[in-house]
């Protein structure tokens, strides 16, 4: 089931990117919620915030290592950890979604543009969202596990 979640992320990610490439010009902005959410056709040749721009071989190597690590960890996790498995499957789908872009286009297609108050948050995509949500779940699980261990040590 968790690999199907990853596959679903990959399909939605690639479909939305295809729609942006097919129907929008680079740099075009379509307001969804004025001053908050826009569809913006953007390309990124680096990582988050454009760092390491043009370092495709670095991204290929890192992504292959991350994907292998996620699959191995997903396989080794016990069945009683569905939230961790969900987090890893989201991260797996996100990593593969952006990897496909880098392989096919030598850049990542981004299109979700948000403004938080007056801050223009970097433009992102479905794969990025899945990665962030997966990492967020892991952070929450880690905090909860730390609280649980602290409570047990007090007893």
Secondary structure, 3 states (H helix, E strand, C coil): CHHHHHHHHHHHHHHHHHHHHHHCCCCCEEEEECCCEEEEEEEECCCHHHCCCCCHHHHHHHHHHHHHHHHHHHHHCCCCCHHHHHHHHHHHHHHHHHHHHHHHHCCEEEEEEEEECCEECCCECHHHHHHHHHHHHHHHHHHHHHHHHHHHHHC
